[in-house]
Amino acid sequence: MTPHELQQRQQRLLIRSTELRLQLRSDMQGLQRPAAVADQVKASVTWLYQHPQWPVGVLALLLILKPRRALAWTGKLWWLWKSARRLRRWRENLRA
């Protein structure tokens, strides 16, 4: 290839690179909102793990005010808690 052809090829590649970067930026904008929601959910779950007294307190309050409903939800929450622990162990095993 001649130097002129190489220079033209380089310019085409730079233009293509710019187009791809703009396309990627456009595609990523559609993921910003779901990613922000996922980050918020993760932060909330982390907060709940660090402050277990609040969900326990709410459950105790419901148990006092609405015992039947609280007992129905207790089973569901127990299942959710066990599932979260299994998921955490599974994730830790994948990392190891």
C-alpha positions, 0 to 999 in steps of 0.5 A: 500500500502506498502512504496515501492509501494508508492515510486514507485507510487510517482516516476511514478507521478513525471515522468508523471508530467514532461512529461505533463509540457514538453508537455504543453511547446511544445503546448504553443510554437505554441501560442507564435507568435499569442499571440505576434501579438495580443499584438502588435495589442492591443498596436497599438490600445491603442496608437491610442486611446491616440493619436487621432490627427494622424488618424484625420490628415491622414484623413484630408490629404487624404480629401485634396489630394483624396476627393472621396476616403477619403469620401468613407473611412470616412464611413468605419472608422466611422463604425469601430469607432462605432463598437469599442466603442460598443465592449468596452461598451459590454466588460465593462458590462461583467466585471461589 
